[in-house]
Amino acid sequence: MAHVLIHNTHGKDDVERASLAFVVANVARSSNQETTVLLTIDGVWTATKGYTDGLQAKGFAPLSELIDQFVAAGGQIWACGACTKPRDITPEDLIEGAEIVGAATAVEALVNGAKTLDF
């Protein structure tokens, strides 16, 4: 089984890109691939409670549904610690299935062969 690492840097600034990251993540999970969405920059907001409520890009399911589907399927969400800190996002602010990780965690996944996609 491959590890698919999907990097998302977007939230309300580009709901289509944020949604596409989770569409692809759901496809990877449905193919039984270990799948992680790495959130950086403004993408970290998508892992916070209530942030995605009402966000829906044209032609996509609501972003909150895409994220819920991904978590329910066993997907992992990593919020970059260096990005959550200046935004005052704490572990208590995160949705179920999301965790704050350091850069070393992402680097370890890459060194161990994770395949990456960026949105």
Summary of the structure (lengths in Angstrom):
residues: 119
radius of gyration: 12.9
end to end distance: 22.6
largest distance: 37.0
contacts: 385
relative contact order: 0.25
helix: 46%
strand: 23%
